[in-house]
Amino acid sequence: MDDAARTHWFLRHILPHEPALRGWLAHRRAQAAFDIDDLVQESYAVLAERDSVEDILNPRAYLFQVAHSLLVRNIRRARIVPILAVEDLGRIEFADAAATPEQSAIAHDELRRLGEVIASMPGQTREAFVLRRVHGLAQRDIAERMGLSENTVEKHIVRGIRWLGDWFASGGNPPAKTSKQLEREKRRANGRARNQPGH
């Protein structure tokens, strides 16, 4: 396919879907992690970099899949992690049923595991991290809300970032629990057992 034919293909098979793509992106709850104009342009750039477009059987589905992949990448790289987007992206319904189910399932699983790893953070670390990175509260406000010093809040946020960094570095496996966490969980379990009827 020469340049003229490729341009014709793009104008005929991709450009007409831009309004639907923009509408779909506008309804994502992850908007803190991306700019719609940038994401549309990046999606077009991915298509332009392909050696061939002749193997794309469903251009609309392919365009939405590319945009979704870029959206997931932007969420991973965002300074403020929009955790509310996890639920939203986990229930993604593509504008075209021909979108690749395997890729959608993989993205859904990754986002679910991201939510799980944040939930696995130690209590105060998780709370400080979520208040700062999800809700965008200032450290001073978080310190006041949690009854901690700003310095302690900062340490918790840094710990949360490291926690996620370790998760990504380990290929998506939750960080190993510390001996202190394991001991705390053991004490809680023993306390619950003692409070059961018959003990």
C-alpha positions in Angstrom: 0.0 0.0 0.0 1.6 3.3 -1.1 1.3 6.6 0.8 -1.7 7.8 -1.1 -3.6 4.5 -0.6 -2.7 4.5 3.1 -4.0 8.0 3.5 -7.2 7.1 1.7 -7.5 4.0 4.0 -7.0 6.2 7.1 -9.6 8.8 5.9 -12.1 6.2 5.0 -11.7 3.6 7.9 -10.2 5.5 10.9 -11.1 9.2 10.8 -14.9 8.7 10.8 -14.6 7.0 14.2 -12.8 9.9 15.9 -16.0 11.4 17.4 -17.0 8.0 18.9 -13.5 7.6 20.3 -13.5 11.0 21.8 -16.9 10.4 23.4 -15.7 7.1 24.8 -12.6 8.7 26.3 -14.6 11.6 27.7 -16.6 9.1 29.8 -13.5 7.5 31.4 -13.0 8.2 35.1 -9.2 8.1 34.6 -9.1 11.6 33.0 -6.5 12.8 35.5 -4.1 10.4 33.7 -4.5 11.6 30.1 -5.4 14.4 27.7 -8.0 13.3 25.1 -6.4 15.2 22.2 -3.0 13.7 23.1 -4.4 10.2 23.3 -6.2 10.5 20.0 -3.0 11.7 18.3 -0.9 9.0 20.0 -3.4 6.4 18.7 -3.0 7.8 15.2 0.8 7.7 15.5 0.6 4.0 16.5 -1.3 3.4 13.3 1.1 5.5 11.2 4.1 3.6 12.5 2.7 0.2 11.4 4.5 -1.4 8.5 1.1 -2.3 7.0 -2.6 -1.7 7.8 -3.9 -4.3 5.3 -4.1 -6.9 8.1 -6.5 -4.8 10.2 -9.8 -6.5 9.6 -11.9 -4.2 11.9 -10.3 -0.7 11.9 -12.8 0.7 14.4 -12.1 -2.1 17.0 -8.4 -1.8 16.4 -8.5 2.0 16.9 -10.4 1.6 20.2 -8.0 -1.2 21.3 -4.9 1.0 20.6 -6.5 3.9 22.6 -7.3 1.6 25.5 -3.7 0.2 25.6 -2.4 3.8 25.6 -4.8 4.7 28.4 -3.7 1.8 30.6 0.0 2.9 29.9 -0.8 6.5 30.9 -2.5 5.3 34.1 0.6 3.3 35.1 2.8 6.4 34.5 0.6 9.0 36.1 1.9 10.9 39.1 -1.6 10.8 40.7 -2.9 7.3 40.4 -6.6 7.5 39.6 -7.7 4.4 41.4 -11.3 5.2 40.7 -10.3 4.3 37.1 -9.6 0.7 38.1 -13.2 -0.1 38.4 -14.2 1.9 35.3 -11.5 0.4 33.1 -12.2 -3.0 34.5 -15.7 -2.8 33.1 -14.7 -1.4 29.7 -17.1 -1.9 27.0 -15.6 -1.2 23.7 -17.7 0.7 21.2 -17.3 -2.3 18.9 -17.8 -5.9 20.0 -15.0 -7.0 17.7 -12.3 -5.7 20.1 -9.8 -8.3 21.1 -11.2 -10.1 24.2 -7.8 -11.4 25.2 -6.2 -7.9 25.4 -9.3 -6.6 27.2 -9.0 -9.5 29.7 -5.3 -8.9 30.3 -5.8 -5.1 30.9 -8.7 -5.9 33.3 -6.6 -8.4 35.2 -3.7 -5.9 35.5 -5.9 -3.2 36.8 -7.6 -5.5 39.3 -4.2 -6.6 40.5 -3.1 -3.0 40.8 -6.1 -2.4 43.1 -5.2 -5.5 45.1 -1.6 -4.4 45.6 -2.7 -1.0 46.8 -5.2 -2.7 49.2 -2.2 -4.8 50.5 -0.2 -1.8 51.6 0.1 -1.3 55.4 -2.9 0.7 56.8 -1.5 4.2 57.2 0.7 3.9 54.1 -2.4 2.9 52.1 -4.5 5.7 53.5 -1.9 8.4 53.0 -1.1 7.1 49.5 -4.7 7.0 48.4 -5.5 10.5 49.9 -2.5 12.0 48.1 -2.3 10.1 44.8 -6.0 9.3 44.2 -7.8 12.2 45.8 -5.0 14.7 45.3 -5.1 16.1 48.9 -2.1 18.3 50.1 0.3 16.7 52.6 -0.8 19.2 55.2 -4.4 18.3 54.8 -3.6 14.6 55.0 -1.5 15.1 58.1 -4.3 17.0 59.8 -6.9 14.3 58.8 -4.7 11.4 59.9 -3.4 13.1 63.1 0.2 12.7 61.9 3.1 15.1 61.2 3.6 16.1 57.5 7.0 14.4 57.6 5.4 11.1 58.6 2.8 11.5 55.9 5.5 12.1 53.3 7.3 8.9 54.5 4.1 6.9 54.1 3.5 8.3 50.6 7.1 7.5 49.6 6.6 4.0 51.0 3.5 3.5 49.0 5.3 4.6 45.8 8.1 2.1 46.6 5.4 -0.6 47.2 4.0 0.0 43.7 7.5 0.2 42.2 8.4 -3.2 43.8 5.2 -4.6 42.4 5.9 -3.4 38.8 9.6 -4.6 39.2 8.5 -8.0 40.3 6.3 -8.4 37.2 3.0 -7.7 39.0 3.5 -9.9 42.0 2.5 -8.3 45.4 5.5 -7.3 47.5 6.5 -9.8 50.2 5.0 -9.0 53.6 7.4 -7.9 56.3 7.9 -10.0 59.4 6.2 -7.2 61.3 3.1 -7.4 59.1 3.0 -11.2 59.3 3.3 -11.0 63.1 0.5 -8.4 63.3 -1.8 -10.6 61.1 -1.0 -13.6 63.3 -1.9 -11.6 66.5 -5.2 -10.5 64.9 -6.1 -14.0 63.8 -5.3 -15.3 67.4 -7.4 -12.5 68.8 -10.4 -13.4 66.6 -10.0 -17.1 67.5 -10.1 -16.2 71.2 -13.3 -14.1 70.7 -15.1 -17.0 69.1 -17.9 -18.7 71.1 -16.5 -21.6 73.1 -13.1 -20.0 73.8 
